[in-house]
């Protein structure tokens, strides 16, 4: 079953990246009969992803507690970042350097370039899976505005 799809432009061609709950990631030319690559991994459920620095796919895995960075140009895994006790849910790209990932009751800020978690923040049990985030500055204090299915919350960094 397809969990999400992303459009990727590479060498003036458009590709559709399809991530599935069986550990398969397929990348196919959108307008021509061309399979760019099929990645296969063991028992992963890729819940969310985005294109990072134009040629990398950043994905979260609901079965395992890591983020995978796929090097799309070289068709390899670039790195995997451990998430500790947080299992991958929704991810949001922040300033093309950080990923903010959320699951029930928590969210974490991960430095993609350094490959390590910067901060885990416990929200509360009533907060559902992270749906959106925006960094704002109020009186020189950086904050995150976070939304889930039912709440909008403000967290100072």
N, C-alpha and C positions, 0 to 999 in steps of 0.2 A: 504494500500500500504506500502510495506517495504521501510524504509528510509535508514537503514544501518544494517549490520550484523557484529558480532564480535565472534571470537572463544575464549572460556574460558575453562581452564583446572582446574578441581576440583576433588579431591580424585581419581586421575589417570584415570579420564574419561574426554572426550572432549564434550563440549556443544556448541551449536550454539545459540547465543543471537540474536534475531531478534526484531528490534524496528520499530514500524509502526506509520503512521500518524493519527491513530485513538485512540491513548493513550494506545495501547497494547504493552507489552514487553513479548515475549515468549522465554523460555529457554528450549531447547530440547537436549537430548543426540544425538550426531552426528552419533553414530554407533549402537545404540540400540533403541528399541521402548519405550522410557521413556521421559515423560514430567517432567522436573524439577519444573517449575512453570510458571504461566502466571500472570503477573502484569497487572492490568487494572486501568487506571486513566481517569479522565474526560477531554475530548476534547484536549488532548495534541498532539503535533506533535514533536516527538523526531527526531531532525535533525542530531545530531552527538553524539558520545559517545566513551568512551574508558574504559579499565579496569584500576582501580586505586588500588594500594596496593594489588594486586592479587585477592582479593575477593569482591571488590566494583566496581559497574558500575556507572560512572559519565556521565550524559546525559544533553543535552541542549534541551530547548523546544521553538519552534518557536512561539507558541501562547501566552506564558506567559514569564515574565521576571525573571526567576529563573533557577538555575541548581539543578538537583536532584541527590543525591548520594544514590544508592541502595545497601544495604547490601545483597549480594547474598547468603552468607552462612546462614544467619538468615531469609532470604526471607522477608525483610522489607525495608522501606525507612529509611535510616540513618539520612539524613538531606536534607533540601532545602536551597539554598543560593540565596537571592534576588539580582537582578542585576540592580536595579534602573531603569533608562530609556532605558537600552539596552535589546533588546529581543534576545534570544539565537540563535546564528548562529553556525558557525564552532568553535570547541574547540580543543585545543592542550594541552597535558600534558607537563608540564615544571618541571623538577626535582622531579617529583612525590610528589610535595607539592603544586604547583600552577597550575591553569588552565588559559590559555589565550583564551578568547572568542572574536569573532569578528562579526560584522555586518556592513552594509554600513556606512562608514564614521567614525567608532569607533572601538576600541578594549579595553578590560578590563583585568586586572590581578586580579585574585581571589585566595585568600589563602584557599585551600580546608580544611586544618586541623582546622584553626580558624573559617572557615565558613563566611568569609566576604571579600568584595571587597577591594583591596589595591589601585587600581589606574584605572581611566578611561582616555583614551587618544583619543582625537578627531584628526582624520587624515585629511580628507577632503572629499567632496561629490563625488570626482572622483574615490575614492578607493572602490573597490568591496568587497565582502565577503572574510574574511581572509582564506587563503589556507595553509599557512605554516609559521612557526616561528622557529628561532634558536637564542639562547643566545650566544653572543660572547663577548670577552674582547679585547679592543683596548686601549693601553696606560693606563692600569689600570681602564678604564671606561667600566662598563657593558652596553651592548647595545643589542637591538633586531633587527634581520634582519627579516623583515616581507614581505610576498608575497601574492598577490591576483591574480585575473585573468590577470591583465594587468601591474602590478607594482611590483618592489622590492624596499623596503624602509628601512632605517636605523633609529632607535630611540634610543637615550641614555636614560638609566634608572636613 
